[in-house]
Amino acid sequence: MLTIMVPDVDAHYWRTKREGGTVWEDVNETVYGERQYGAEDLDGHRWLFSQHARDVDPASWGATIASTRP
């Protein structure tokens, strides 16, 4: 699955719906501050379309830094 950043996720979502696209996740705001929705293409591949909505402190949603040691 890929996430594609778009300038206006709401307009993108409504255009997808209007054109008969298969939406598997409606527009929502994530805990990390992105507005996004999910759609499936004709070959069954799933895509996320996203737009930055607000700055959120990573610690507030449980983000951690991965170890750089092997």
N, C-alpha and C positions, 0 to 999 in steps of 0.2 A: 504494500500500500504506500502511496506517495501522498504528501501534503503539498498542495499548491497554494501559494499566497496570492490572494486577489485583492484589489483595492476596495471593493464593495461586496462583501460576502452575501448580504441580504439580496441585492439586485441579482447576483449570480444565481443564488438559490431559486428565486422566483422565475428567472429565465429558464432554468433547468426544469422546474415543475411545469411551466407553461408549454415547454417543448416536448413534454412527455417523458422526461428522464426518470430513471429509477433512483429514488432517494431512499437510502437505508438508515440515515440519521438526520433528523430535522435540525435546523439551525439552533445552536445552543452556545452558551458561554462556558468555557472550561474553567477549572479552578486556577489555571495558570494564566488566564487573561486573554484567551483567544476566542473569537466567535467563529464557529465552524459548522459545516454540515458534510455528510457523506453521500456520495453517489456511486452508482455502478455503471460501467460502460457496457456496450453490447457484447463484449467478450467475457463479461463477468468479473472484470478487474474493479477493485474498489479504490476510490479516490476520496481524499479529504480536501475540502476547499476551506481556507482559513483567512482570517484578517485579525491583526493585532487590535485588541479592544481596550486593554488597560494594563498598566504596569502592576505586577504583583510580586511581593517579596517571595522568592523561592522557598524560604524557610516556612512560610505560612501554609504551603501545601505539601510540605514534606520532602522537598527536593534535597538530594545529597550529592556530594562530589564523589565520583568514582575514583577508586584507587588507580594510580598510574603504575603500580608495581605488577609485574607478570604473575 
